[in-house]
Amino acid sequence: MGALSHIRVLDLTRVLAGPWCAQTLADFGADVIKIERPEVGDDTRHWGPPYLKTPDGADTREAAYYLAANRNKRSVTVDIASPEGQRIIRELAAQSDVVLENYKVGQLQKYGLDYASLKEVKPDLIYCSVTGFGQTGPYAQRAGYDFIVQGIGGFMSITGERDGQPGGGPQKAGVAIADLMTGMYSTVAVLTALTHRDRTGEGQYIDMALLDVQVAMLANMNSNFLASGQPPVRWGNAHPNIVPYQTFQTSDGWIIVAVGNDGQFRKFVEAGGRPELADDERFATNPARVRHRETLVPILVDMVRLQGKHQWITALEAAGVPCGPINDLGEVFENEQVVARGMQVDLPHPSAGAVKLVRNPIRMSGTPPEALTAPPTLGEHTESILRDVLGYDEARIAALRKQSVI
């Protein structure tokens, strides 16, 4: 039994931020009922290729993107634009602890599925809305996209190669960080609201916005600006105050070298066969290296290229110089530490035989998260939930299906 096995979540979200929150709750045992559009489902089911493959190599209907955020859930198809579909959602909400939704501001109100309406059927309900810009403010009606939020929220002003350098200019993150972080903050908010409800009996409304999260997560960059009045700039993979503290290309790949003091610098250049650099007054101390960055870094670039990635990592680790390889995902999942921590999990899947997923990274001694079931196929649990949770008989279910409500 998971720590949240007593909690039911009605998940009306799609794409990434909301589903990521719901999946995290599901990993800890919450019964997450994912509501999807009949015939179509979550948008990300179709965001491929790549798609999950059947044992004979054919594509299934599940895109890899969808698989990333929907394990441990049950899928029910419901047309919420129909009165019968709205009735089903209200009945499920009445038996749920949490509702998650990421519709446009006000869109669910016309269906009678907004917080005020569902609170009538479940007074202690916790209702979490996830939007791009929140429920208030001049941008509230705008559609929110992670990429755009990364730009508006300042992330891309500090990410990317330095202006004036090759490849310089703004750069988004390689994953949808505003979505993912919003999913994580939403999880924290839901768990906090559940704790409050358990103590007081009161439910509440949660208003989560991608832009709010994107601004908040810039952390020390925000405080740097607020303290100085000077917006931080892009430094690429370099550090504004430490040299060398950056990426280098070896003869067969890329590494990170993070020299934190003058002794480590000496060991770094000794490993590269250039010990004289540590005695050069231009490079002997970190302040000097920062001042002469443009002279030193090209020398180091040429030095590092003379050896391979694994040669460098072995030598620098032995010398106590902070370093690491830049791995592609093939190398990540072969990494001995990643393997030892069991980050990949394989789960049975009805059409593919098995699906490879990444486990929740949280480790707990008493109530750890678990990956128990694969992301559901579209509508896989519609009939069982209508029957077992809502008490519908077979005739009523058949009638709903005939009307295309489910």
Secondary structure, 3 states (H helix, E strand, C coil): CCCCCCCEEEEECCCCHHHHHHHHHHHCCCEEEEEECCCCCCHHHHCCCCEEECCCCCEEEEEHHHHCCCCCEEEEECCCCCHHHHHHHHHHHHCCCEEEECCCCCHHHHHCCCHHHHHHHCCCCEEEEEECCCCCCCCCCCCCCHHHHHHHCCHHHCCCECCCCCCECCCCCCCCHHHHHHHHHHHHHHHHHHHHHHHHCCCEEEEEEHHHHHHHCCCHHHHHHHHHCCCCCCCCCCCCCCCCEEEEECCCCEEEEECCCHHHHHHHHHHCCCHHHHHCCCCCCHHHHHHCHHHHHHHHHHHHCCCCHHHHHHHHHHHCCCEEECCCHHHHCCCHHHHHCCCEEEEEECCCEEEEEECCCCCCCCCCCCCCCCCCCCCCCHHHHHHHCCCCCHHHHHHHHHCCCC
